[in-house]
Amino acid sequence: MPKSFAAVLLIVAIFLGYLIGYSIPPFLHAGVFSSREEKGVAVEIDEDMEKYYEQLYQQDEDE
């Protein structure tokens, strides 16, 4: 019984470590854990991209 419990704990710890490894870097990149006032990542959209999205919305309204 103790060996199987240790195996389950090991599998759970590996799985949680995997999930934490994928969730922490985006938080660090966005500055969630930093002292800067403005949190998040700047999104830059050029005019071509803006026109593309406007056309997408127009296509949805036509249908």
Jmol script that loads the backbone (N, CA, C; Angstrom):
load data "model"
ATOM      1  N   MET A   1       0.805  -1.205   0.000  1.00  0.00           N
ATOM      2  CA  MET A   1       0.000   0.000   0.000  1.00  0.00           C
ATOM      3  C   MET A   1       0.849   1.271   0.000  1.00  0.00           C
ATOM      4  N   PRO A   2       1.885   1.393   0.827  1.00  0.00           N
ATOM      5  CA  PRO A   2       2.673   2.624   0.805  1.00  0.00           C
ATOM      6  C   PRO A   2       3.393   2.863  -0.530  1.00  0.00           C
ATOM      7  N   LYS A   3       3.800   1.797  -1.217  1.00  0.00           N
ATOM      8  CA  LYS A   3       4.479   1.986  -2.505  1.00  0.00           C
ATOM      9  C   LYS A   3       3.515   2.519  -3.557  1.00  0.00           C
ATOM     10  N   SER A   4       2.289   2.043  -3.551  1.00  0.00           N
ATOM     11  CA  SER A   4       1.326   2.518  -4.532  1.00  0.00           C
ATOM     12  C   SER A   4       0.930   3.974  -4.245  1.00  0.00           C
ATOM     13  N   PHE A   5       0.842   4.323  -2.954  1.00  0.00           N
ATOM     14  CA  PHE A   5       0.532   5.703  -2.582  1.00  0.00           C
ATOM     15  C   PHE A   5       1.664   6.631  -3.013  1.00  0.00           C
ATOM     16  N   ALA A   6       2.900   6.181  -2.837  1.00  0.00           N
ATOM     17  CA  ALA A   6       4.049   6.990  -3.254  1.00  0.00           C
ATOM     18  C   ALA A   6       4.069   7.140  -4.773  1.00  0.00           C
ATOM     19  N   ALA A   7       3.673   6.104  -5.493  1.00  0.00           N
ATOM     20  CA  ALA A   7       3.625   6.182  -6.955  1.00  0.00           C
ATOM     21  C   ALA A   7       2.563   7.181  -7.403  1.00  0.00           C
ATOM     22  N   VAL A   8       1.415   7.170  -6.750  1.00  0.00           N
ATOM     23  CA  VAL A   8       0.348   8.118  -7.086  1.00  0.00           C
ATOM     24  C   VAL A   8       0.799   9.539  -6.785  1.00  0.00           C
ATOM     25  N   LEU A   9       1.431   9.740  -5.631  1.00  0.00           N
ATOM     26  CA  LEU A   9       1.940  11.075  -5.304  1.00  0.00           C
ATOM     27  C   LEU A   9       2.982  11.543  -6.306  1.00  0.00           C
ATOM     28  N   LEU A  10       3.834  10.657  -6.746  1.00  0.00           N
ATOM     29  CA  LEU A  10       4.858  11.009  -7.730  1.00  0.00           C
ATOM     30  C   LEU A  10       4.220  11.413  -9.055  1.00  0.00           C
ATOM     31  N   ILE A  11       3.225  10.664  -9.491  1.00  0.00           N
ATOM     32  CA  ILE A  11       2.544  10.992 -10.753  1.00  0.00           C
ATOM     33  C   ILE A  11       1.822  12.329 -10.643  1.00  0.00           C
ATOM     34  N   VAL A  12       1.155  12.558  -9.534  1.00  0.00           N
ATOM     35  CA  VAL A  12       0.449  13.830  -9.326  1.00  0.00           C
ATOM     36  C   VAL A  12       1.439  14.991  -9.276  1.00  0.00           C
ATOM     37  N   ALA A  13       2.561  14.804  -8.601  1.00  0.00           N
ATOM     38  CA  ALA A  13       3.569  15.866  -8.513  1.00  0.00           C
ATOM     39  C   ALA A  13       4.154  16.179  -9.883  1.00  0.00           C
ATOM     40  N   ILE A  14       4.412  15.154 -10.682  1.00  0.00           N
ATOM     41  CA  ILE A  14       4.946  15.384 -12.033  1.00  0.00           C
ATOM     42  C   ILE A  14       3.920  16.126 -12.884  1.00  0.00           C
ATOM     43  N   PHE A  15       2.666  15.722 -12.809  1.00  0.00           N
ATOM     44  CA  PHE A  15       1.615  16.370 -13.582  1.00  0.00           C
ATOM     45  C   PHE A  15       1.439  17.831 -13.169  1.00  0.00           C
ATOM     46  N   LEU A  16       1.418  18.093 -11.864  1.00  0.00           N
ATOM     47  CA  LEU A  16       1.287  19.475 -11.395  1.00  0.00           C
ATOM     48  C   LEU A  16       2.497  20.321 -11.783  1.00  0.00           C
ATOM     49  N   GLY A  17       3.671  19.752 -11.705  1.00  0.00           N
ATOM     50  CA  GLY A  17       4.865  20.473 -12.143  1.00  0.00           C
ATOM     51  C   GLY A  17       4.807  20.825 -13.610  1.00  0.00           C
ATOM     52  N   TYR A  18       4.300  19.912 -14.411  1.00  0.00           N
ATOM     53  CA  TYR A  18       4.136  20.161 -15.844  1.00  0.00           C
ATOM     54  C   TYR A  18       3.168  21.320 -16.083  1.00  0.00           C
ATOM     55  N   LEU A  19       2.026  21.298 -15.387  1.00  0.00           N
ATOM     56  CA  LEU A  19       1.039  22.369 -15.564  1.00  0.00           C
ATOM     57  C   LEU A  19       1.560  23.713 -15.065  1.00  0.00           C
ATOM     58  N   ILE A  20       2.230  23.720 -13.945  1.00  0.00           N
ATOM     59  CA  ILE A  20       2.781  24.968 -13.412  1.00  0.00           C
ATOM     60  C   ILE A  20       3.866  25.503 -14.339  1.00  0.00           C
ATOM     61  N   GLY A  21       4.637  24.609 -14.929  1.00  0.00           N
ATOM     62  CA  GLY A  21       5.683  25.024 -15.863  1.00  0.00           C
ATOM     63  C   GLY A  21       5.136  25.734 -17.082  1.00  0.00           C
ATOM     64  N   TYR A  22       3.926  25.391 -17.493  1.00  0.00           N
ATOM     65  CA  TYR A  22       3.311  26.059 -18.629  1.00  0.00           C
ATOM     66  C   TYR A  22       2.511  27.288 -18.234  1.00  0.00           C
ATOM     67  N   SER A  23       2.123  27.424 -16.984  1.00  0.00           N
ATOM     68  CA  SER A  23       1.285  28.560 -16.605  1.00  0.00           C
ATOM     69  C   SER A  23       2.074  29.735 -16.030  1.00  0.00           C
ATOM     70  N   ILE A  24       3.202  29.509 -15.422  1.00  0.00           N
ATOM     71  CA  ILE A  24       3.964  30.595 -14.794  1.00  0.00           C
ATOM     72  C   ILE A  24       4.645  31.512 -15.812  1.00  0.00           C
ATOM     73  N   PRO A  25       5.309  31.018 -16.874  1.00  0.00           N
ATOM     74  CA  PRO A  25       5.985  31.938 -17.806  1.00  0.00           C
ATOM     75  C   PRO A  25       5.092  33.004 -18.434  1.00  0.00           C
ATOM     76  N   PRO A  26       3.838  32.709 -18.852  1.00  0.00           N
ATOM     77  CA  PRO A  26       2.997  33.801 -19.370  1.00  0.00           C
ATOM     78  C   PRO A  26       2.691  34.867 -18.322  1.00  0.00           C
ATOM     79  N   PHE A  27       2.535  34.445 -17.060  1.00  0.00           N
ATOM     80  CA  PHE A  27       2.321  35.421 -15.995  1.00  0.00           C
ATOM     81  C   PHE A  27       3.549  36.311 -15.831  1.00  0.00           C
ATOM     82  N   LEU A  28       4.724  35.728 -15.900  1.00  0.00           N
ATOM     83  CA  LEU A  28       5.947  36.517 -15.769  1.00  0.00           C
ATOM     84  C   LEU A  28       6.101  37.472 -16.940  1.00  0.00           C
ATOM     85  N   HIS A  29       5.770  37.010 -18.147  1.00  0.00           N
ATOM     86  CA  HIS A  29       5.887  37.854 -19.337  1.00  0.00           C
ATOM     87  C   HIS A  29       4.914  39.029 -19.274  1.00  0.00           C
ATOM     88  N   ALA A  30       3.735  38.806 -18.713  1.00  0.00           N
ATOM     89  CA  ALA A  30       2.728  39.865 -18.618  1.00  0.00           C
ATOM     90  C   ALA A  30       2.982  40.793 -17.441  1.00  0.00           C
ATOM     91  N   GLY A  31       3.904  40.453 -16.562  1.00  0.00           N
ATOM     92  CA  GLY A  31       4.225  41.326 -15.446  1.00  0.00           C
ATOM     93  C   GLY A  31       3.276  41.215 -14.275  1.00  0.00           C
ATOM     94  N   VAL A  32       2.605  40.092 -14.153  1.00  0.00           N
ATOM     95  CA  VAL A  32       1.638  39.927 -13.068  1.00  0.00           C
ATOM     96  C   VAL A  32       2.323  39.964 -11.709  1.00  0.00           C
ATOM     97  N   PHE A  33       3.501  39.378 -11.605  1.00  0.00           N
ATOM     98  CA  PHE A  33       4.199  39.307 -10.327  1.00  0.00           C
ATOM     99  C   PHE A  33       5.225  40.423 -10.155  1.00  0.00           C
ATOM    100  N   SER A  34       5.191  41.427 -11.024  1.00  0.00           N
ATOM    101  CA  SER A  34       6.157  42.516 -10.924  1.00  0.00           C
ATOM    102  C   SER A  34       5.527  43.725 -10.238  1.00  0.00           C
ATOM    103  N   SER A  35       6.336  44.734  -9.997  1.00  0.00           N
ATOM    104  CA  SER A  35       5.842  45.927  -9.310  1.00  0.00           C
ATOM    105  C   SER A  35       5.408  47.026 -10.271  1.00  0.00           C
ATOM    106  N   ARG A  36       5.466  46.772 -11.571  1.00  0.00           N
ATOM    107  CA  ARG A  36       5.065  47.817 -12.512  1.00  0.00           C
ATOM    108  C   ARG A  36       3.562  48.051 -12.439  1.00  0.00           C
ATOM    109  N   GLU A  37       3.148  49.269 -12.704  1.00  0.00           N
ATOM    110  CA  GLU A  37       1.750  49.649 -12.532  1.00  0.00           C
ATOM    111  C   GLU A  37       0.852  49.058 -13.611  1.00  0.00           C
ATOM    112  N   GLU A  38       1.300  49.095 -14.859  1.00  0.00           N
ATOM    113  CA  GLU A  38       0.469  48.610 -15.957  1.00  0.00           C
ATOM    114  C   GLU A  38       0.788  47.143 -16.228  1.00  0.00           C
ATOM    115  N   LYS A  39      -0.172  46.297 -15.997  1.00  0.00           N
ATOM    116  CA  LYS A  39       0.016  44.870 -16.218  1.00  0.00           C
ATOM    117  C   LYS A  39      -0.419  44.514 -17.627  1.00  0.00           C
ATOM    118  N   GLY A  40       0.133  43.451 -18.167  1.00  0.00           N
ATOM    119  CA  GLY A  40      -0.275  42.959 -19.474  1.00  0.00           C
ATOM    120  C   GLY A  40       0.798  43.166 -20.517  1.00  0.00           C
ATOM    121  N   VAL A  41       0.479  42.746 -21.714  1.00  0.00           N
ATOM    122  CA  VAL A  41       1.391  42.807 -22.843  1.00  0.00           C
ATOM    123  C   VAL A  41       0.803  43.758 -23.876  1.00  0.00           C
ATOM    124  N   ALA A  42       1.616  44.603 -24.436  1.00  0.00           N
ATOM    125  CA  ALA A  42       1.141  45.553 -25.442  1.00  0.00           C
ATOM    126  C   ALA A  42       0.791  44.819 -26.729  1.00  0.00           C
ATOM    127  N   VAL A  43      -0.359  45.159 -27.281  1.00  0.00           N
ATOM    128  CA  VAL A  43      -0.809  44.564 -28.533  1.00  0.00           C
ATOM    129  C   VAL A  43      -0.748  45.639 -29.602  1.00  0.00           C
ATOM    130  N   GLU A  44       0.007  45.367 -30.633  1.00  0.00           N
ATOM    131  CA  GLU A  44       0.157  46.325 -31.719  1.00  0.00           C
ATOM    132  C   GLU A  44      -0.533  45.774 -32.961  1.00  0.00           C
ATOM    133  N   ILE A  45      -1.522  46.519 -33.466  1.00  0.00           N
ATOM    134  CA  ILE A  45      -2.244  46.111 -34.662  1.00  0.00           C
ATOM    135  C   ILE A  45      -2.026  47.180 -35.717  1.00  0.00           C
ATOM    136  N   ASP A  46      -1.497  46.774 -36.853  1.00  0.00           N
ATOM    137  CA  ASP A  46      -1.286  47.740 -37.929  1.00  0.00           C
ATOM    138  C   ASP A  46      -2.592  47.919 -38.715  1.00  0.00           C
ATOM    139  N   GLU A  47      -2.566  48.827 -39.679  1.00  0.00           N
ATOM    140  CA  GLU A  47      -3.782  49.173 -40.410  1.00  0.00           C
ATOM    141  C   GLU A  47      -4.304  47.999 -41.228  1.00  0.00           C
ATOM    142  N   ASP A  48      -3.408  47.220 -41.822  1.00  0.00           N
ATOM    143  CA  ASP A  48      -3.842  46.075 -42.628  1.00  0.00           C
ATOM    144  C   ASP A  48      -4.585  45.056 -41.769  1.00  0.00           C
ATOM    145  N   MET A  49      -4.079  44.806 -40.594  1.00  0.00           N
ATOM    146  CA  MET A  49      -4.727  43.849 -39.697  1.00  0.00           C
ATOM    147  C   MET A  49      -6.085  44.372 -39.243  1.00  0.00           C
ATOM    148  N   GLU A  50      -6.175  45.662 -38.981  1.00  0.00           N
ATOM    149  CA  GLU A  50      -7.438  46.259 -38.564  1.00  0.00           C
ATOM    150  C   GLU A  50      -8.486  46.153 -39.676  1.00  0.00           C
ATOM    151  N   LYS A  51      -8.067  46.403 -40.920  1.00  0.00           N
ATOM    152  CA  LYS A  51      -8.989  46.272 -42.053  1.00  0.00           C
ATOM    153  C   LYS A  51      -9.437  44.823 -42.220  1.00  0.00           C
ATOM    154  N   TYR A  52      -8.534  43.894 -42.014  1.00  0.00           N
ATOM    155  CA  TYR A  52      -8.863  42.473 -42.123  1.00  0.00           C
ATOM    156  C   TYR A  52      -9.960  42.090 -41.134  1.00  0.00           C
ATOM    157  N   TYR A  53      -9.832  42.530 -39.897  1.00  0.00           N
ATOM    158  CA  TYR A  53     -10.834  42.201 -38.896  1.00  0.00           C
ATOM    159  C   TYR A  53     -12.158  42.910 -39.150  1.00  0.00           C
ATOM    160  N   GLU A  54     -12.116  44.124 -39.662  1.00  0.00           N
ATOM    161  CA  GLU A  54     -13.352  44.824 -40.008  1.00  0.00           C
ATOM    162  C   GLU A  54     -14.097  44.075 -41.108  1.00  0.00           C
ATOM    163  N   GLN A  55     -13.367  43.546 -42.077  1.00  0.00           N
ATOM    164  CA  GLN A  55     -13.994  42.778 -43.148  1.00  0.00           C
ATOM    165  C   GLN A  55     -14.589  41.476 -42.617  1.00  0.00           C
ATOM    166  N   LEU A  56     -13.951  40.879 -41.641  1.00  0.00           N
ATOM    167  CA  LEU A  56     -14.503  39.668 -41.040  1.00  0.00           C
ATOM    168  C   LEU A  56     -15.844  39.959 -40.378  1.00  0.00           C
ATOM    169  N   TYR A  57     -15.926  41.064 -39.657  1.00  0.00           N
ATOM    170  CA  TYR A  57     -17.180  41.425 -39.006  1.00  0.00           C
ATOM    171  C   TYR A  57     -18.262  41.720 -40.039  1.00  0.00           C
ATOM    172  N   GLN A  58     -17.913  42.347 -41.148  1.00  0.00           N
ATOM    173  CA  GLN A  58     -18.892  42.644 -42.194  1.00  0.00           C
ATOM    174  C   GLN A  58     -19.417  41.364 -42.824  1.00  0.00           C
ATOM    175  N   GLN A  59     -18.565  40.369 -42.992  1.00  0.00           N
ATOM    176  CA  GLN A  59     -19.005  39.098 -43.574  1.00  0.00           C
ATOM    177  C   GLN A  59     -19.992  38.411 -42.641  1.00  0.00           C
ATOM    178  N   ASP A  60     -19.804  38.482 -41.355  1.00  0.00           N
ATOM    179  CA  ASP A  60     -20.721  37.866 -40.408  1.00  0.00           C
ATOM    180  C   ASP A  60     -22.078  38.571 -40.414  1.00  0.00           C
ATOM    181  N   GLU A  61     -22.102  39.869 -40.581  1.00  0.00           N
ATOM    182  CA  GLU A  61     -23.344  40.618 -40.581  1.00  0.00           C
ATOM    183  C   GLU A  61     -24.144  40.353 -41.857  1.00  0.00           C
ATOM    184  N   ASP A  62     -23.451  40.070 -42.970  1.00  0.00           N
ATOM    185  CA  ASP A  62     -24.134  39.811 -44.241  1.00  0.00           C
ATOM    186  C   ASP A  62     -24.883  38.472 -44.234  1.00  0.00           C
ATOM    187  N   GLU A  63     -24.435  37.531 -43.481  1.00  0.00           N
ATOM    188  CA  GLU A  63     -25.031  36.188 -43.475  1.00  0.00           C
ATOM    189  C   GLU A  63     -26.264  36.111 -42.646  1.00  0.00           C
TER     190      GLU A  63
END
end "model"
wireframe off; spacefill off
backbone 0.3
color backbone group
